[in-house]
Amino acid sequence: MKIASPVTLTFSVLLAASIAATANAQESPTMLTLGAKLHAGGWTGENKGANSGDIESESGSGAGLSLGLRKGAWSGVLSIESGSYDFEDEQPNYDPEFIVTDELTINSSFISLGVGYQLNPYFSMQGGIKSHAQEWDDFGREIVYVGIGVGFTGYYPINDNWTLYATLGLNGLTIEDEDGDEIGDGGSSSLEVGAAARLSPVSSLSFGFRSESVTAEFDSGNEQEHTIGNFYLGYNHAFEL
């Protein structure tokens, strides 16, 4: 599977480890964080234009890894996620000349790079780039959503070990095909809500729900609105450098 060139956006909670309030950068150690995530959910929406119709997956699941660096109020993270979504007859479509009527699996791959700043113990902001590639399994077709955007996260500490969080993000997107040619544009918004449990001073467990809604206009004349939503379970471990 080809992963698109790195010009894309997303935002998301940079790391469950960012949930704790930060000390002054001069007094804080540099922390390296490794994370792993499992997710399961679905893909819904609507095709508009020549091939209008609903979109609904039968199932979907995947996994992800992240590598983060934190110093004081600043943090950065590189994330990689992959998953697959199975469809029957209600499938995403972007090209009037490419219609699949049989069962179909779409493989989804994310690569994102983000930078965040903790404004205070309760709020942080993020910005970054991300590549989201969608490959029609066994058909050799692929589209890639690329863009840039920002996100804002709020934290609500329940006690010393539990924190609730929510992230809202907005993105501008361009769309490329498997040859790297631009075939459309659009935008997206995402919402993530979850909770993090501190297992130790350097490890945490997080769980929650994240959805991203995309509105796309293709040069073929087709339009599409879809939402990919997943429940997830993640683990993060930090190492002092």
DABEL-V453266 format. One record per backbone hydrogen bond with DSSP energy under -0.5 kcal/mol. CO is the residue of the C=O (numbers start at 1). NH is the residue of the N-H. If there is no record, write none. Layout:
CO_NH, CO_NH
This chain:
5_7, 8_130, 15_18, 16_19, 17_20, 24_27, 24_28, 29_31, 29_72, 30_241, 31_70, 32_239, 33_68, 34_237, 35_66, 36_235, 37_64, 38_233, 39_62, 40_231, 42_229, 43_57, 44_227, 45_55, 46_225, 47_53, 48_223, 49_52, 53_47, 55_45, 59_86, 60_41, 61_84, 62_39, 63_82, 64_37, 65_80, 66_35, 67_78, 68_33, 69_76, 70_31, 71_74, 73_118, 74_71, 75_116, 76_69, 77_79, 77_114, 78_67, 79_112, 80_65, 81_110, 82_63, 83_108, 84_61, 85_106, 86_58, 86_59, 87_104, 89_91, 90_56, 95_98, 99_101, 104_87, 105_107, 105_137, 106_85, 107_135, 108_83, 109_133, 110_81, 111_131, 112_79, 113_129, 114_77, 115_127, 116_75, 117_119, 117_125, 120_123, 122_155, 123_119, 123_120, 124_153, 125_117, 126_151, 127_115, 128_149, 129_9, 129_113, 130_147, 131_111, 131_133, 132_145, 133_109, 134_143, 135_107, 135_137, 136_139, 136_140, 136_141, 141_136, 142_178, 143_134, 144_146, 144_176, 145_132, 146_174, 147_130, 148_172, 149_128, 150_170, 151_126, 152_168, 153_124, 154_166, 156_164, 161_198, 162_158, 162_159, 163_196, 164_156, 165_194, 166_154, 167_192, 168_152, 169_190, 170_150, 171_188, 172_148, 173_186, 174_146, 175_183, 175_184, 176_144, 177_180, 181_177, 183_219, 184_175, 185_217, 186_173, 187_215, 188_171, 189_213, 190_169, 191_211, 192_167, 193_209, 194_165, 195_207, 196_163, 197_199, 197_205, 200_203, 202_238, 203_199, 203_200, 204_236, 205_197, 206_234, 207_195, 208_232, 209_193, 210_230, 211_191, 212_228, 213_189, 214_226, 215_187, 216_224, 217_185, 218_221, 222_218, 223_48, 224_216, 225_46, 226_214, 227_44, 227_229, 228_212, 229_42, 230_210, 231_40, 232_208, 233_38, 234_206, 235_36, 236_204, 237_34, 239_32
